[in-house]
Amino acid sequence: MQELTENDFFQGLVATLAIRGVRKISIRTQNFDPVLAAVFQRLDERAGDFGVEPDFDIIPDRIHGDSLTVRDVLASAAADGLISFDNPEYQDIEIKIGPNGGELLLGQDLLELRPLFDELATVFLEAYERTPLA
């Protein structure tokens, strides 16, 4: 089994969203972290089918709803130039890569996991669309 880090997880998800044409995501809602937790749950269920094992958890705080893992992965993705925060309150993120960049990112290390990331992106978009903005 190959370990899948939280950064690999988020890079694969962002790359797949970019391929699908997603450019902006609001994190104004307290439900953003639970949306990622739902995606992580699917990853956890399906990881063995792809020969990977997540070496992280996404557990939203019961009071505030946010997850330290999510905050860390957002900061890392911003430092890597995959996303940027689009306003002074850091409530919207912009995906900085386009479909071609997404293809390149997946093709580097994550190509064999593309079907998994396609599934995870679908879970993300379905859960995100059901989440009202705060």
GUNUKOL-602727 format. One record per atom (N, C-alpha, C): x, y, z; atom name; residue in one letter; residue number from 1. Coordinates in nm, 2 decimals, decimal comma, always signed. Example, Ala and Ser with C-alpha at 12.3 -4.5 7.8 and 13.67 -1.06 7.14 Angstrom:
<zalums>
((+1,32 -0,57 +0,78) 'N' 'A' 1)
((+1,23 -0,45 +0,78) 'CA' 'A' 1)
((+1,32 -0,33 +0,78) 'C' 'A' 1)
((+1,28 -0,22 +0,71) 'N' 'S' 2)
((+1,37 -0,11 +0,71) 'CA' 'S' 2)
((+1,29 +0,00 +0,79) 'C' 'S' 2)
</zalums>
This chain:
<zalums>
((+0,08 -0,12 +0,00) 'N' 'M' 1)
((+0,00 +0,00 +0,00) 'CA' 'M' 1)
((+0,09 +0,12 +0,00) 'C' 'M' 1)
((+0,05 +0,22 -0,08) 'N' 'Q' 2)
((+0,12 +0,34 -0,09) 'CA' 'Q' 2)
((+0,05 +0,45 +0,00) 'C' 'Q' 2)
((+0,13 +0,53 +0,07) 'N' 'E' 3)
((+0,06 +0,63 +0,15) 'CA' 'E' 3)
((+0,02 +0,74 +0,07) 'C' 'E' 3)
((-0,10 +0,80 +0,10) 'N' 'L' 4)
((-0,15 +0,92 +0,03) 'CA' 'L' 4)
((-0,15 +1,03 +0,13) 'C' 'L' 4)
((-0,08 +1,14 +0,11) 'N' 'T' 5)
((-0,07 +1,25 +0,21) 'CA' 'T' 5)
((-0,19 +1,34 +0,19) 'C' 'T' 5)
((-0,21 +1,43 +0,28) 'N' 'E' 6)
((-0,32 +1,53 +0,27) 'CA' 'E' 6)
((-0,29 +1,62 +0,15) 'C' 'E' 6)
((-0,16 +1,65 +0,12) 'N' 'N' 7)
((-0,13 +1,74 +0,01) 'CA' 'N' 7)
((-0,15 +1,66 -0,12) 'C' 'N' 7)
((-0,12 +1,53 -0,13) 'N' 'D' 8)
((-0,15 +1,46 -0,25) 'CA' 'D' 8)
((-0,30 +1,46 -0,28) 'C' 'D' 8)
((-0,38 +1,44 -0,17) 'N' 'F' 9)
((-0,52 +1,43 -0,17) 'CA' 'F' 9)
((-0,58 +1,57 -0,23) 'C' 'F' 9)
((-0,53 +1,68 -0,17) 'N' 'F' 10)
((-0,58 +1,81 -0,21) 'CA' 'F' 10)
((-0,54 +1,85 -0,35) 'C' 'F' 10)
((-0,41 +1,81 -0,39) 'N' 'Q' 11)
((-0,36 +1,84 -0,52) 'CA' 'Q' 11)
((-0,44 +1,76 -0,62) 'C' 'Q' 11)
((-0,47 +1,64 -0,60) 'N' 'G' 12)
((-0,55 +1,56 -0,69) 'CA' 'G' 12)
((-0,69 +1,61 -0,71) 'C' 'G' 12)
((-0,75 +1,65 -0,59) 'N' 'L' 13)
((-0,88 +1,71 -0,60) 'CA' 'L' 13)
((-0,88 +1,84 -0,67) 'C' 'L' 13)
((-0,79 +1,93 -0,64) 'N' 'V' 14)
((-0,78 +2,06 -0,71) 'CA' 'V' 14)
((-0,76 +2,04 -0,86) 'C' 'V' 14)
((-0,67 +1,95 -0,90) 'N' 'A' 15)
((-0,64 +1,92 -1,04) 'CA' 'A' 15)
((-0,76 +1,87 -1,11) 'C' 'A' 15)
((-0,84 +1,79 -1,05) 'N' 'T' 16)
((-0,96 +1,73 -1,11) 'CA' 'T' 16)
((-1,06 +1,84 -1,12) 'C' 'T' 16)
((-1,08 +1,92 -1,02) 'N' 'L' 17)
((-1,17 +2,03 -1,03) 'CA' 'L' 17)
((-1,13 +2,13 -1,14) 'C' 'L' 17)
((-1,00 +2,16 -1,15) 'N' 'A' 18)
((-0,96 +2,24 -1,26) 'CA' 'A' 18)
((-0,99 +2,18 -1,40) 'C' 'A' 18)
((-0,97 +2,06 -1,41) 'N' 'I' 19)
((-1,00 +1,99 -1,54) 'CA' 'I' 19)
((-1,15 +2,00 -1,57) 'C' 'I' 19)
((-1,23 +2,00 -1,47) 'N' 'R' 20)
((-1,38 +2,02 -1,49) 'CA' 'R' 20)
((-1,42 +2,16 -1,51) 'C' 'R' 20)
((-1,32 +2,26 -1,50) 'N' 'G' 21)
((-1,35 +2,40 -1,53) 'CA' 'G' 21)
((-1,39 +2,48 -1,40) 'C' 'G' 21)
((-1,38 +2,42 -1,29) 'N' 'V' 22)
((-1,40 +2,50 -1,16) 'CA' 'V' 22)
((-1,29 +2,60 -1,14) 'C' 'V' 22)
((-1,33 +2,72 -1,12) 'N' 'R' 23)
((-1,23 +2,83 -1,10) 'CA' 'R' 23)
((-1,23 +2,89 -0,96) 'C' 'R' 23)
((-1,35 +2,90 -0,90) 'N' 'K' 24)
((-1,36 +2,96 -0,76) 'CA' 'K' 24)
((-1,44 +2,87 -0,67) 'C' 'K' 24)
((-1,40 +2,87 -0,55) 'N' 'I' 25)
((-1,48 +2,80 -0,44) 'CA' 'I' 25)
((-1,49 +2,89 -0,32) 'C' 'I' 25)
((-1,61 +2,91 -0,27) 'N' 'S' 26)
((-1,63 +2,99 -0,15) 'CA' 'S' 26)
((-1,60 +2,90 -0,03) 'C' 'S' 26)
((-1,53 +2,95 +0,07) 'N' 'I' 27)
((-1,52 +2,89 +0,20) 'CA' 'I' 27)
((-1,58 +2,97 +0,30) 'C' 'I' 27)
((-1,68 +3,05 +0,26) 'N' 'R' 28)
((-1,76 +3,14 +0,35) 'CA' 'R' 28)
((-1,85 +3,06 +0,45) 'C' 'R' 28)
((-1,87 +2,94 +0,42) 'N' 'T' 29)
((-1,96 +2,86 +0,50) 'CA' 'T' 29)
((-1,89 +2,77 +0,60) 'C' 'T' 29)
((-1,95 +2,75 +0,71) 'N' 'Q' 30)
((-1,89 +2,66 +0,81) 'CA' 'Q' 30)
((-1,90 +2,52 +0,77) 'C' 'Q' 30)
((-1,97 +2,49 +0,66) 'N' 'N' 31)
((-1,98 +2,36 +0,61) 'CA' 'N' 31)
((-1,87 +2,31 +0,51) 'C' 'N' 31)
((-1,78 +2,40 +0,48) 'N' 'F' 32)
((-1,67 +2,37 +0,38) 'CA' 'F' 32)
((-1,59 +2,25 +0,43) 'C' 'F' 32)
((-1,55 +2,26 +0,56) 'N' 'D' 33)
((-1,47 +2,15 +0,61) 'CA' 'D' 33)
((-1,55 +2,02 +0,62) 'C' 'D' 33)
((-1,68 +2,02 +0,66) 'N' 'P' 34)
((-1,75 +1,90 +0,65) 'CA' 'P' 34)
((-1,77 +1,84 +0,51) 'C' 'P' 34)
((-1,77 +1,93 +0,41) 'N' 'V' 35)
((-1,78 +1,89 +0,27) 'CA' 'V' 35)
((-1,65 +1,81 +0,24) 'C' 'V' 35)
((-1,53 +1,86 +0,28) 'N' 'L' 36)
((-1,41 +1,79 +0,26) 'CA' 'L' 36)
((-1,40 +1,66 +0,34) 'C' 'L' 36)
((-1,47 +1,66 +0,46) 'N' 'A' 37)
((-1,47 +1,54 +0,54) 'CA' 'A' 37)
((-1,55 +1,44 +0,47) 'C' 'A' 37)
((-1,66 +1,47 +0,40) 'N' 'A' 38)
((-1,74 +1,38 +0,32) 'CA' 'A' 38)
((-1,66 +1,32 +0,21) 'C' 'A' 38)
((-1,58 +1,40 +0,15) 'N' 'V' 39)
((-1,49 +1,36 +0,04) 'CA' 'V' 39)
((-1,38 +1,26 +0,10) 'C' 'V' 39)
((-1,33 +1,30 +0,21) 'N' 'F' 40)
((-1,23 +1,21 +0,28) 'CA' 'F' 40)
((-1,29 +1,08 +0,31) 'C' 'F' 40)
((-1,42 +1,08 +0,36) 'N' 'Q' 41)
((-1,49 +0,95 +0,39) 'CA' 'Q' 41)
((-1,49 +0,86 +0,27) 'C' 'Q' 41)
((-1,53 +0,92 +0,15) 'N' 'R' 42)
((-1,53 +0,84 +0,03) 'CA' 'R' 42)
((-1,39 +0,79 +0,00) 'C' 'R' 42)
((-1,29 +0,87 +0,01) 'N' 'L' 43)
((-1,15 +0,83 -0,01) 'CA' 'L' 43)
((-1,12 +0,71 +0,08) 'C' 'L' 43)
((-1,15 +0,72 +0,21) 'N' 'D' 44)
((-1,12 +0,62 +0,30) 'CA' 'D' 44)
((-1,19 +0,49 +0,26) 'C' 'D' 44)
((-1,31 +0,50 +0,21) 'N' 'E' 45)
((-1,38 +0,38 +0,17) 'CA' 'E' 45)
((-1,32 +0,31 +0,04) 'C' 'E' 45)
((-1,27 +0,39 -0,05) 'N' 'R' 46)
((-1,22 +0,35 -0,18) 'CA' 'R' 46)
((-1,07 +0,33 -0,19) 'C' 'R' 46)
((-1,00 +0,38 -0,10) 'N' 'A' 47)
((-0,85 +0,38 -0,11) 'CA' 'A' 47)
((-0,79 +0,25 -0,14) 'C' 'A' 47)
((-0,84 +0,15 -0,07) 'N' 'G' 48)
((-0,78 +0,01 -0,08) 'CA' 'G' 48)
((-0,80 -0,04 -0,23) 'C' 'G' 48)
((-0,91 +0,00 -0,29) 'N' 'D' 49)
((-0,93 -0,04 -0,43) 'CA' 'D' 49)
((-0,82 +0,02 -0,53) 'C' 'D' 49)
((-0,75 +0,12 -0,48) 'N' 'F' 50)
((-0,65 +0,19 -0,56) 'CA' 'F' 50)
((-0,51 +0,17 -0,51) 'C' 'F' 50)
((-0,50 +0,09 -0,40) 'N' 'G' 51)
((-0,37 +0,06 -0,35) 'CA' 'G' 51)
((-0,30 +0,17 -0,27) 'C' 'G' 51)
((-0,39 +0,26 -0,22) 'N' 'V' 52)
((-0,33 +0,37 -0,14) 'CA' 'V' 52)
((-0,40 +0,37 +0,00) 'C' 'V' 52)
((-0,33 +0,43 +0,09) 'N' 'E' 53)
((-0,38 +0,44 +0,23) 'CA' 'E' 53)
((-0,36 +0,59 +0,28) 'C' 'E' 53)
((-0,46 +0,66 +0,31) 'N' 'P' 54)
((-0,45 +0,80 +0,36) 'CA' 'P' 54)
((-0,37 +0,80 +0,49) 'C' 'P' 54)
((-0,28 +0,89 +0,50) 'N' 'D' 55)
((-0,20 +0,90 +0,63) 'CA' 'D' 55)
((-0,24 +1,02 +0,71) 'C' 'D' 55)
((-0,37 +1,06 +0,69) 'N' 'F' 56)
((-0,43 +1,18 +0,76) 'CA' 'F' 56)
((-0,58 +1,16 +0,78) 'C' 'F' 56)
((-0,63 +1,24 +0,86) 'N' 'D' 57)
((-0,78 +1,25 +0,88) 'CA' 'D' 57)
((-0,83 +1,39 +0,86) 'C' 'D' 57)
((-0,95 +1,40 +0,82) 'N' 'I' 58)
((-1,02 +1,53 +0,82) 'CA' 'I' 58)
((-1,14 +1,52 +0,92) 'C' 'I' 58)
((-1,12 +1,58 +1,03) 'N' 'I' 59)
((-1,22 +1,58 +1,14) 'CA' 'I' 59)
((-1,26 +1,72 +1,18) 'C' 'I' 59)
((-1,38 +1,77 +1,13) 'N' 'P' 60)
((-1,42 +1,90 +1,17) 'CA' 'P' 60)
((-1,44 +1,91 +1,32) 'C' 'P' 60)
((-1,40 +2,03 +1,37) 'N' 'D' 61)
((-1,42 +2,06 +1,51) 'CA' 'D' 61)
((-1,57 +2,06 +1,54) 'C' 'D' 61)
((-1,61 +2,01 +1,65) 'N' 'R' 62)
((-1,75 +2,00 +1,68) 'CA' 'R' 62)
((-1,81 +2,14 +1,71) 'C' 'R' 62)
((-1,73 +2,23 +1,76) 'N' 'I' 63)
((-1,78 +2,36 +1,80) 'CA' 'I' 63)
((-1,77 +2,46 +1,68) 'C' 'I' 63)
((-1,65 +2,47 +1,62) 'N' 'H' 64)
((-1,63 +2,57 +1,51) 'CA' 'H' 64)
((-1,65 +2,51 +1,37) 'C' 'H' 64)
((-1,65 +2,38 +1,36) 'N' 'G' 65)
((-1,68 +2,32 +1,23) 'CA' 'G' 65)
((-1,55 +2,31 +1,14) 'C' 'G' 65)
((-1,44 +2,37 +1,18) 'N' 'D' 66)
((-1,32 +2,37 +1,09) 'CA' 'D' 66)
((-1,23 +2,26 +1,13) 'C' 'D' 66)
((-1,14 +2,23 +1,04) 'N' 'S' 67)
((-1,04 +2,12 +1,06) 'CA' 'S' 67)
((-0,90 +2,17 +1,05) 'C' 'S' 67)
((-0,81 +2,14 +1,14) 'N' 'L' 68)
((-0,67 +2,18 +1,13) 'CA' 'L' 68)
((-0,61 +2,13 +1,00) 'C' 'L' 68)
((-0,64 +2,01 +0,96) 'N' 'T' 69)
((-0,59 +1,95 +0,84) 'CA' 'T' 69)
((-0,63 +2,03 +0,72) 'C' 'T' 69)
((-0,76 +2,07 +0,71) 'N' 'V' 70)
((-0,80 +2,15 +0,60) 'CA' 'V' 70)
((-0,73 +2,29 +0,60) 'C' 'V' 70)
((-0,71 +2,35 +0,71) 'N' 'R' 71)
((-0,64 +2,48 +0,71) 'CA' 'R' 71)
((-0,50 +2,46 +0,67) 'C' 'R' 71)
((-0,43 +2,35 +0,71) 'N' 'D' 72)
((-0,29 +2,33 +0,67) 'CA' 'D' 72)
((-0,28 +2,30 +0,52) 'C' 'D' 72)
((-0,38 +2,22 +0,47) 'N' 'V' 73)
((-0,37 +2,19 +0,32) 'CA' 'V' 73)
((-0,40 +2,31 +0,24) 'C' 'V' 73)
((-0,49 +2,40 +0,28) 'N' 'L' 74)
((-0,52 +2,52 +0,21) 'CA' 'L' 74)
((-0,39 +2,61 +0,20) 'C' 'L' 74)
((-0,33 +2,62 +0,32) 'N' 'A' 75)
((-0,20 +2,70 +0,32) 'CA' 'A' 75)
((-0,10 +2,64 +0,23) 'C' 'A' 75)
((-0,08 +2,51 +0,24) 'N' 'S' 76)
((+0,02 +2,45 +0,15) 'CA' 'S' 76)
((-0,01 +2,46 +0,00) 'C' 'S' 76)
((-0,14 +2,45 -0,03) 'N' 'A' 77)
((-0,18 +2,46 -0,17) 'CA' 'A' 77)
((-0,16 +2,61 -0,22) 'C' 'A' 77)
((-0,18 +2,70 -0,13) 'N' 'A' 78)
((-0,15 +2,84 -0,17) 'CA' 'A' 78)
((+0,00 +2,87 -0,19) 'C' 'A' 78)
((+0,08 +2,81 -0,10) 'N' 'A' 79)
((+0,22 +2,83 -0,11) 'CA' 'A' 79)
((+0,27 +2,76 -0,23) 'C' 'A' 79)
((+0,21 +2,65 -0,28) 'N' 'D' 80)
((+0,25 +2,58 -0,40) 'CA' 'D' 80)
((+0,20 +2,65 -0,53) 'C' 'D' 80)
((+0,11 +2,75 -0,51) 'N' 'G' 81)
((+0,06 +2,82 -0,63) 'CA' 'G' 81)
((-0,06 +2,76 -0,70) 'C' 'G' 81)
((-0,12 +2,66 -0,63) 'N' 'L' 82)
((-0,24 +2,59 -0,68) 'CA' 'L' 82)
((-0,36 +2,67 -0,66) 'C' 'L' 82)
((-0,37 +2,74 -0,55) 'N' 'I' 83)
((-0,49 +2,82 -0,52) 'CA' 'I' 83)
((-0,44 +2,96 -0,47) 'C' 'I' 83)
((-0,53 +3,06 -0,47) 'N' 'S' 84)
((-0,50 +3,18 -0,40) 'CA' 'S' 84)
((-0,63 +3,22 -0,33) 'C' 'S' 84)
((-0,61 +3,30 -0,23) 'N' 'F' 85)
((-0,72 +3,35 -0,15) 'CA' 'F' 85)
((-0,76 +3,48 -0,22) 'C' 'F' 85)
((-0,89 +3,50 -0,25) 'N' 'D' 86)
((-0,93 +3,60 -0,35) 'CA' 'D' 86)
((-0,98 +3,73 -0,28) 'C' 'D' 86)
((-0,97 +3,74 -0,15) 'N' 'N' 87)
((-1,01 +3,86 -0,09) 'CA' 'N' 87)
((-0,95 +3,88 +0,05) 'C' 'N' 87)
((-0,96 +3,99 +0,11) 'N' 'P' 88)
((-0,89 +4,02 +0,24) 'CA' 'P' 88)
((-0,93 +3,93 +0,35) 'C' 'P' 88)
((-1,06 +3,88 +0,35) 'N' 'E' 89)
((-1,10 +3,79 +0,46) 'CA' 'E' 89)
((-1,07 +3,64 +0,44) 'C' 'E' 89)
((-1,01 +3,61 +0,33) 'N' 'Y' 90)
((-0,97 +3,47 +0,30) 'CA' 'Y' 90)
((-1,09 +3,38 +0,30) 'C' 'Y' 90)
((-1,20 +3,43 +0,23) 'N' 'Q' 91)
((-1,32 +3,35 +0,23) 'CA' 'Q' 91)
((-1,35 +3,28 +0,10) 'C' 'Q' 91)
((-1,28 +3,32 -0,01) 'N' 'D' 92)
((-1,30 +3,26 -0,14) 'CA' 'D' 92)
((-1,16 +3,22 -0,19) 'C' 'D' 92)
((-1,16 +3,10 -0,25) 'N' 'I' 93)
((-1,03 +3,06 -0,31) 'CA' 'I' 93)
((-1,05 +3,05 -0,46) 'C' 'I' 93)
((-0,94 +3,08 -0,53) 'N' 'E' 94)
((-0,94 +3,07 -0,67) 'CA' 'E' 94)
((-0,84 +2,96 -0,71) 'C' 'E' 94)
((-0,88 +2,87 -0,80) 'N' 'I' 95)
((-0,79 +2,77 -0,85) 'CA' 'I' 95)
((-0,71 +2,83 -0,95) 'C' 'I' 95)
((-0,58 +2,83 -0,93) 'N' 'K' 96)
((-0,48 +2,90 -1,02) 'CA' 'K' 96)
((-0,44 +2,83 -1,14) 'C' 'K' 96)
((-0,47 +2,70 -1,15) 'N' 'I' 97)
((-0,43 +2,62 -1,26) 'CA' 'I' 97)
((-0,56 +2,60 -1,35) 'C' 'I' 97)
((-0,54 +2,58 -1,48) 'N' 'G' 98)
((-0,65 +2,55 -1,57) 'CA' 'G' 98)
((-0,66 +2,40 -1,60) 'C' 'G' 98)
((-0,74 +2,36 -1,69) 'N' 'P' 99)
((-0,75 +2,22 -1,72) 'CA' 'P' 99)
((-0,62 +2,16 -1,77) 'C' 'P' 99)
((-0,54 +2,23 -1,84) 'N' 'N' 100)
((-0,41 +2,18 -1,88) 'CA' 'N' 100)
((-0,31 +2,16 -1,76) 'C' 'N' 100)
((-0,31 +2,26 -1,67) 'N' 'G' 101)
((-0,23 +2,24 -1,55) 'CA' 'G' 101)
((-0,28 +2,13 -1,46) 'C' 'G' 101)
((-0,41 +2,11 -1,46) 'N' 'G' 102)
((-0,47 +1,99 -1,39) 'CA' 'G' 102)
((-0,42 +1,86 -1,45) 'C' 'G' 102)
((-0,42 +1,85 -1,58) 'N' 'E' 103)
((-0,38 +1,73 -1,65) 'CA' 'E' 103)
((-0,23 +1,71 -1,61) 'C' 'E' 103)
((-0,15 +1,81 -1,62) 'N' 'L' 104)
((-0,01 +1,80 -1,59) 'CA' 'L' 104)
((+0,02 +1,75 -1,44) 'C' 'L' 104)
((-0,06 +1,81 -1,35) 'N' 'L' 105)
((-0,04 +1,78 -1,21) 'CA' 'L' 105)
((-0,08 +1,63 -1,18) 'C' 'L' 105)
((-0,19 +1,59 -1,24) 'N' 'L' 106)
((-0,23 +1,45 -1,23) 'CA' 'L' 106)
((-0,13 +1,36 -1,29) 'C' 'L' 106)
((-0,07 +1,40 -1,41) 'N' 'G' 107)
((+0,02 +1,31 -1,48) 'CA' 'G' 107)
((+0,15 +1,30 -1,42) 'C' 'G' 107)
((+0,19 +1,38 -1,33) 'N' 'Q' 108)
((+0,32 +1,37 -1,26) 'CA' 'Q' 108)
((+0,33 +1,25 -1,17) 'C' 'Q' 108)
((+0,24 +1,25 -1,07) 'N' 'D' 109)
((+0,25 +1,14 -0,97) 'CA' 'D' 109)
((+0,12 +1,07 -0,94) 'C' 'D' 109)
((+0,01 +1,13 -0,99) 'N' 'L' 110)
((-0,12 +1,08 -0,95) 'CA' 'L' 110)
((-0,20 +1,02 -1,06) 'C' 'L' 110)
((-0,14 +0,99 -1,18) 'N' 'L' 111)
((-0,22 +0,95 -1,29) 'CA' 'L' 111)
((-0,30 +0,82 -1,27) 'C' 'L' 111)
((-0,24 +0,73 -1,20) 'N' 'E' 112)
((-0,31 +0,60 -1,17) 'CA' 'E' 112)
((-0,43 +0,62 -1,08) 'C' 'E' 112)
((-0,43 +0,73 -1,01) 'N' 'L' 113)
((-0,54 +0,76 -0,92) 'CA' 'L' 113)
((-0,65 +0,85 -0,98) 'C' 'L' 113)
((-0,64 +0,88 -1,11) 'N' 'R' 114)
((-0,73 +0,97 -1,17) 'CA' 'R' 114)
((-0,88 +0,92 -1,16) 'C' 'R' 114)
((-0,91 +0,79 -1,18) 'N' 'P' 115)
((-1,05 +0,75 -1,15) 'CA' 'P' 115)
((-1,10 +0,78 -1,01) 'C' 'P' 115)
((-1,01 +0,76 -0,92) 'N' 'L' 116)
((-1,04 +0,79 -0,78) 'CA' 'L' 116)
((-1,07 +0,94 -0,76) 'C' 'L' 116)
((-0,98 +1,02 -0,81) 'N' 'F' 117)
((-1,00 +1,17 -0,80) 'CA' 'F' 117)
((-1,12 +1,22 -0,87) 'C' 'F' 117)
((-1,16 +1,15 -0,99) 'N' 'D' 118)
((-1,29 +1,18 -1,05) 'CA' 'D' 118)
((-1,40 +1,16 -0,96) 'C' 'D' 118)
((-1,40 +1,05 -0,89) 'N' 'E' 119)
((-1,51 +1,01 -0,80) 'CA' 'E' 119)
((-1,51 +1,11 -0,68) 'C' 'E' 119)
((-1,39 +1,15 -0,63) 'N' 'L' 120)
((-1,39 +1,24 -0,52) 'CA' 'L' 120)
((-1,43 +1,38 -0,56) 'C' 'L' 120)
((-1,40 +1,42 -0,68) 'N' 'A' 121)
((-1,45 +1,55 -0,73) 'CA' 'A' 121)
((-1,60 +1,56 -0,74) 'C' 'A' 121)
((-1,66 +1,44 -0,78) 'N' 'T' 122)
((-1,80 +1,44 -0,79) 'CA' 'T' 122)
((-1,87 +1,45 -0,65) 'C' 'T' 122)
((-1,81 +1,38 -0,56) 'N' 'V' 123)
((-1,86 +1,39 -0,42) 'CA' 'V' 123)
((-1,85 +1,53 -0,37) 'C' 'V' 123)
((-1,73 +1,59 -0,39) 'N' 'F' 124)
((-1,71 +1,73 -0,35) 'CA' 'F' 124)
((-1,82 +1,82 -0,41) 'C' 'F' 124)
((-1,83 +1,82 -0,54) 'N' 'L' 125)
((-1,93 +1,91 -0,61) 'CA' 'L' 125)
((-2,07 +1,89 -0,56) 'C' 'L' 125)
((-2,11 +1,76 -0,55) 'N' 'E' 126)
((-2,25 +1,73 -0,50) 'CA' 'E' 126)
((-2,27 +1,79 -0,36) 'C' 'E' 126)
((-2,17 +1,76 -0,27) 'N' 'A' 127)
((-2,19 +1,81 -0,13) 'CA' 'A' 127)
((-2,18 +1,96 -0,13) 'C' 'A' 127)
((-2,09 +2,02 -0,20) 'N' 'Y' 128)
((-2,07 +2,17 -0,20) 'CA' 'Y' 128)
((-2,19 +2,24 -0,26) 'C' 'Y' 128)
((-2,25 +2,19 -0,36) 'N' 'E' 129)
((-2,37 +2,25 -0,42) 'CA' 'E' 129)
((-2,49 +2,25 -0,32) 'C' 'E' 129)
((-2,49 +2,16 -0,23) 'N' 'R' 130)
((-2,60 +2,15 -0,13) 'CA' 'R' 130)
((-2,57 +2,24 -0,01) 'C' 'R' 130)
((-2,46 +2,30 +0,00) 'N' 'T' 131)
((-2,41 +2,38 +0,11) 'CA' 'T' 131)
((-2,44 +2,53 +0,09) 'C' 'T' 131)
((-2,53 +2,58 +0,18) 'N' 'P' 132)
((-2,56 +2,73 +0,16) 'CA' 'P' 132)
((-2,44 +2,81 +0,21) 'C' 'P' 132)
((-2,43 +2,93 +0,15) 'N' 'L' 133)
((-2,33 +3,02 +0,20) 'CA' 'L' 133)
((-2,37 +3,08 +0,33) 'C' 'L' 133)
((-2,28 +3,11 +0,42) 'N' 'A' 134)
((-2,31 +3,17 +0,55) 'CA' 'A' 134)
((-2,35 +3,31 +0,53) 'C' 'A' 134)
</zalums>
